[in-house]
Amino acid sequence: MFTQLPYDLSQWHSVININLSNIQLDDFEMAVGSLATMPELKSLYINLHEEAQVDLIMRELPYLEFLNGLPVDREILDLDELENNN
């Protein structure tokens, strides 16, 4: 069992779905950074423990379409960000 991801996953160019929900990651921020190097990633399953982790994923993975099986609604996220900045 592993607890971290390689820094660069860009060679995984054909991977569009990844399930990390059974992995206890040592460094969540680093793992999201690694996932951001995957050019075709569209669907991610990952353990989330706080809202800040969701925010990080949304910022770092702009092309993600599904998070833990739920569609990512970018329009709602953009509206929330606008409201928080005003």
C-alpha positions as CSV (number, residue, x, y, z in Angstrom):
1,M,0.0,0.0,0.0
2,F,1.3,3.5,-0.8
3,T,0.6,6.8,0.9
4,Q,1.8,9.3,-1.8
5,L,1.8,9.8,-5.5
6,P,4.7,10.4,-7.8
7,Y,5.2,14.1,-8.4
8,D,4.7,13.9,-12.2
9,L,1.8,11.7,-13.6
10,S,1.8,13.3,-17.1
11,Q,2.8,9.9,-18.6
12,W,-0.6,8.6,-17.6
13,H,-2.0,10.5,-20.5
14,S,-4.8,8.0,-21.2
15,V,-6.1,7.8,-17.7
16,I,-9.5,9.6,-17.4
17,N,-10.8,8.0,-14.1
18,I,-8.8,7.3,-10.9
19,N,-10.0,6.0,-7.6
20,L,-7.9,6.9,-4.6
21,S,-10.7,6.5,-2.0
22,N,-8.9,3.6,-0.3
23,I,-5.6,5.4,-0.1
24,Q,-4.6,7.3,3.0
25,L,-2.5,10.1,1.5
26,D,0.3,11.6,3.6
27,D,0.3,15.0,1.8
28,F,-3.1,15.9,0.3
29,E,-1.8,19.1,-1.4
30,M,1.1,17.3,-3.0
31,A,-1.3,14.5,-4.2
32,V,-3.6,17.1,-5.9
33,G,-0.6,18.7,-7.5
34,S,0.4,15.3,-8.9
35,L,-3.1,14.7,-10.2
36,A,-3.0,18.1,-11.9
37,T,-0.3,16.7,-14.2
38,M,-2.7,14.1,-15.6
39,P,-3.8,15.7,-18.9
40,E,-7.0,13.7,-19.4
41,L,-8.3,13.2,-15.8
42,K,-12.0,13.7,-15.8
43,S,-13.2,11.7,-12.8
44,L,-11.7,11.4,-9.3
45,Y,-12.7,9.4,-6.2
46,I,-10.7,10.6,-3.2
47,N,-11.3,10.8,0.6
48,L,-12.3,14.4,1.5
49,H,-12.2,15.5,5.1
50,E,-12.7,19.3,4.9
51,E,-14.1,21.9,2.6
52,A,-10.6,23.3,1.9
53,Q,-9.7,20.0,0.2
54,V,-12.6,20.4,-2.2
55,D,-11.6,24.0,-2.9
56,L,-8.0,22.9,-3.7
57,I,-9.2,20.2,-6.1
58,M,-11.5,22.7,-7.8
59,R,-8.6,25.2,-8.3
60,E,-6.0,22.7,-9.3
61,L,-8.1,20.4,-11.5
62,P,-10.1,22.7,-13.7
63,Y,-11.0,20.0,-16.2
64,L,-12.4,17.6,-13.6
65,E,-16.0,16.6,-14.5
66,F,-16.8,14.3,-11.6
67,L,-15.7,14.3,-8.0
68,N,-16.6,11.2,-5.9
69,G,-19.2,10.3,-8.5
70,L,-21.0,13.7,-8.5
71,P,-20.9,16.1,-11.5
72,V,-18.8,19.2,-10.9
73,D,-20.9,22.2,-11.6
74,R,-18.4,25.0,-12.5
75,E,-21.2,27.6,-12.9
76,I,-22.2,27.2,-9.2
77,L,-18.5,27.3,-8.2
78,D,-17.9,30.5,-10.2
79,L,-21.0,32.2,-8.6
80,D,-19.9,31.2,-5.1
81,E,-16.4,32.6,-5.7
82,L,-17.9,35.9,-7.0
83,E,-20.1,36.2,-3.9
84,N,-17.2,35.5,-1.6
85,N,-15.1,38.2,-3.3
86,N,-17.8,40.9,-3.0
